Amino acid sequence: MKREIRAGVLLAAVVLLAGSAPDALAQASHVFAVGSNEYGQLGIRTDTWSPTPSLISDVTAVAGGEAHSLALKDDGTVWAWGDNGYGQLGDGTTANYRRSSVRVAGLPKGVTAVAAGEFHSLFIMSATSGDLNGDGDVDGNDFAIFLAAFGRSVGQPQFDARCDYDADGTVTLADYQVWLGYYRAFVGNPAAGAPAVPAGDADFDGDVDLADFAAMQECAGGAPERALACVAIFDFDGNGEVDIMDAVEFVAAMGGG
């Protein structure tokens, strides 16, 4: 039989209901907790409430299960701690419990709500998380933004954190699969391929010029980390690779022919 853990209103309104998980209180976007801590579900390494924030800051929502807790941060990432016997923390393991927060693995940024059952967790994703230009839809213009960032890492000028869905510091194929999922959801076709982008126009400025030629040279030099973008932009003949025939087509496009 579950024990009901009660807490007064401490500095803020109660924003979490759970069995033996904490009643969590958000104050200045921090999480505070009180109640049973047998599985580390309070995240404060003690059995009593502390005025010190328990785990992480910038929290916008929390949820609790039988003995695990979830926190949604304002950057759209989700963090979890407590009991993990059924993998409910989503960290890729079934470690007994965790007293410190772990990010839910494989869940991209863009979560808008979290919920928890006894031994499972639920997440709601934004329907337009693939809308990179903010125009309300997910289309080729957004794919162009993604391609410009593809293969780039933190510190490189072309890196775009919005495209780094798994927040590992590099825009990779894993991020592409996430973006493609958003696109497919938007167009209502789970088998849709990526939308087409203007051939040869690597900087998507409306024409094929010397700046694009430099990008094609990078692709011709190998650049395996840029393979997806290279093929999407410079594979004029659609054979799945960038080769000499595409170079001929590119030169023709530069000349307007």
C-alpha positions in Angstrom: 0.0 0.0 0.0 1.4 3.4 -1.0 2.0 6.0 1.7 0.7 9.4 0.8 3.5 12.0 1.3 2.1 15.4 2.3 3.9 18.7 2.3 2.8 22.3 3.1 3.2 25.1 0.6 6.8 26.0 1.0 7.8 29.1 -1.0 5.8 28.0 -4.0 2.8 25.9 -5.1 3.0 22.1 -5.1 3.6 21.0 -8.7 4.1 17.2 -8.2 1.8 14.5 -7.1 3.2 11.1 -6.4 3.0 8.0 -4.2 6.2 7.9 -2.2 8.0 10.1 -4.6 8.6 13.7 -3.4 6.1 16.6 -3.3 8.3 18.9 -5.3 8.2 22.6 -5.1 9.6 25.0 -7.7 11.1 28.2 -6.4 13.1 30.4 -8.9 13.2 27.4 -11.3 14.9 25.1 -8.8 13.4 21.8 -7.4 12.9 21.2 -3.7 11.6 17.9 -2.3 10.4 16.3 0.9 9.3 12.8 1.8 10.6 9.2 1.5 14.1 9.0 0.0 14.7 5.2 0.1 15.5 5.1 -3.7 17.1 8.5 -4.0 13.9 10.1 -5.3 14.5 13.3 -3.4 17.9 13.8 -5.0 19.2 15.6 -1.9 21.1 12.7 -0.1 19.1 13.2 3.1 15.7 12.3 4.4 14.7 15.8 5.3 13.8 18.8 3.3 16.6 21.2 2.6 16.4 24.9 1.4 19.2 24.0 -0.9 18.0 23.2 -4.5 18.0 19.4 -4.7 19.4 18.7 -8.2 19.2 21.1 -11.1 18.1 24.6 -12.0 16.1 26.1 -14.8 13.3 23.6 -14.2 9.8 24.3 -15.7 7.9 21.1 -14.8 8.3 18.0 -12.6 6.6 14.7 -12.2 6.9 11.7 -9.9 6.2 8.0 -10.0 6.2 5.3 -7.3 9.8 6.2 -6.4 11.3 8.1 -9.3 11.2 11.7 -10.3 11.4 13.7 -13.5 12.3 17.3 -14.2 11.8 19.2 -17.5 14.3 22.0 -18.0 13.6 25.2 -19.9 15.9 24.0 -22.8 13.5 21.1 -23.4 15.7 18.4 -21.9 14.4 15.9 -19.3 16.3 14.7 -16.3 15.4 11.8 -13.9 16.5 10.3 -10.6 15.4 7.7 -8.1 14.2 4.1 -8.6 15.3 2.6 -12.0 14.5 -1.1 -11.6 12.3 -1.0 -14.7 14.4 1.5 -16.7 11.9 4.3 -15.9 14.7 6.8 -15.7 15.4 6.3 -19.4 19.2 6.3 -19.0 19.6 3.1 -21.0 20.1 1.0 -17.9 18.1 -0.8 -15.2 20.4 0.2 -12.5 18.6 -0.1 -9.1 18.4 3.6 -8.4 20.2 6.9 -8.9 20.5 9.6 -6.3 21.8 12.1 -8.8 20.0 13.3 -11.9 20.7 11.7 -15.3 19.5 13.0 -18.6 16.9 10.8 -20.3 18.9 9.1 -23.1 17.9 9.4 -26.7 15.2 11.9 -26.0 15.8 15.0 -28.0 15.3 18.6 -26.9 11.7 19.9 -27.5 9.8 18.1 -24.7 7.0 20.2 -23.5 5.5 18.1 -20.7 6.4 15.1 -18.5 4.4 12.6 -16.6 5.1 9.5 -14.6 3.3 6.3 -13.6 4.4 3.8 -11.0 7.2 2.4 -13.0 7.2 4.3 -16.3 7.7 7.8 -17.7 5.9 9.7 -20.4 6.9 12.7 -22.5 5.1 15.1 -24.9 7.1 16.5 -27.7 6.5 19.9 -29.4 4.8 19.3 -32.8 7.0 21.9 -34.4 10.4 21.1 -32.9 11.7 20.7 -36.5 10.6 24.2 -37.3 14.0 25.8 -37.3 13.1 29.1 -39.0 10.0 29.7 -36.8 7.5 30.0 -39.6 5.1 27.5 -38.2 5.8 24.6 -40.5 8.5 21.9 -41.1 9.8 22.0 -44.7 12.7 22.3 -47.0 13.7 25.7 -45.6 14.2 24.1 -42.2 16.1 21.2 -43.8 18.4 23.7 -45.4 19.1 25.2 -42.0 19.8 21.7 -40.7 22.1 20.8 -43.6 24.2 24.0 -43.0 24.8 22.8 -39.5 25.2 19.1 -40.2 28.6 17.7 -39.3 29.6 20.8 -37.4 30.6 20.9 -33.7 30.5 23.4 -30.9 33.0 26.2 -31.6 32.7 26.0 -35.4 30.9 29.0 -36.9 28.3 26.9 -38.8 27.3 25.0 -35.6 23.6 25.5 -34.7 22.6 24.3 -31.3 19.0 24.0 -32.4 20.0 21.2 -34.7 21.9 19.3 -32.0 18.9 17.5 -30.7 20.9 15.0 -28.5 23.0 17.9 -27.2 26.3 16.0 -27.7 28.0 18.9 -29.2 27.9 17.8 -32.9 25.1 17.7 -35.4 25.1 14.1 -36.6 23.0 11.4 -38.3 21.3 10.8 -35.0 20.1 14.4 -35.0 19.1 14.0 -38.6 16.8 11.1 -37.7 15.2 13.2 -35.1 14.6 16.1 -37.5 13.3 13.7 -40.1 10.9 12.3 -37.6 9.5 15.8 -37.0 9.2 16.4 -40.7 7.3 13.1 -41.2 5.0 13.9 -38.4 4.3 17.4 -39.8 3.5 16.1 -43.3 1.6 13.1 -41.9 3.7 10.5 -43.8 5.8 8.2 -41.6 7.8 7.0 -44.7 8.5 10.4 -46.2 12.0 11.2 -47.3 13.7 14.5 -46.6 12.4 17.4 -48.6 14.4 18.6 -51.6 16.7 21.6 -51.3 18.1 23.8 -54.2 20.8 21.9 -55.9 24.3 23.4 -55.6 23.2 26.3 -53.4 25.1 25.3 -50.2 24.6 28.6 -48.4 20.9 28.8 -49.6 21.3 32.4 -50.6 19.3 31.9 -53.9 22.2 31.4 -56.3 25.1 29.1 -57.1 28.3 31.0 -56.8 32.0 30.8 -55.6 30.9 30.4 -51.9 29.1 27.3 -52.9 32.1 26.1 -54.9 34.2 26.2 -51.7 31.5 24.0 -50.1 31.6 21.5 -52.9 35.4 21.4 -52.7 35.0 20.4 -49.1 32.7 17.6 -50.1 35.0 16.5 -52.9 37.8 16.3 -50.3 36.0 13.6 -48.4 34.5 15.2 -45.3 32.6 12.1 -44.1 31.1 14.1 -41.3 29.4 16.2 -44.0 28.2 13.3 -46.2 24.5 13.8 -45.7 24.7 17.5 -46.5 27.0 16.9 -49.5 24.7 14.4 -51.1 21.6 16.5 -50.4 23.0 19.6 -52.0 25.5 18.5 -54.6 24.2 15.1 -55.9 22.8 16.6 -59.1 22.3 13.3 -60.9 20.8 11.5 -57.9 23.1 8.5 -57.8 23.7 8.9 -54.1 27.2 10.3 -54.2 29.0 13.5 -55.2 31.3 12.7 -58.2 32.8 14.3 -61.4 29.5 14.3 -63.2 28.0 16.4 -60.3 31.0 18.8 -60.7 30.1 19.3 -64.3 26.5 20.0 -63.4 27.7 22.4 -60.7 29.8 24.4 -63.1 26.9 24.6 -65.5 24.7 25.9 -62.6 27.3 28.5 -61.7 27.2 29.8 -65.2 23.5 29.8 -65.2 23.3 27.2 -67.9 
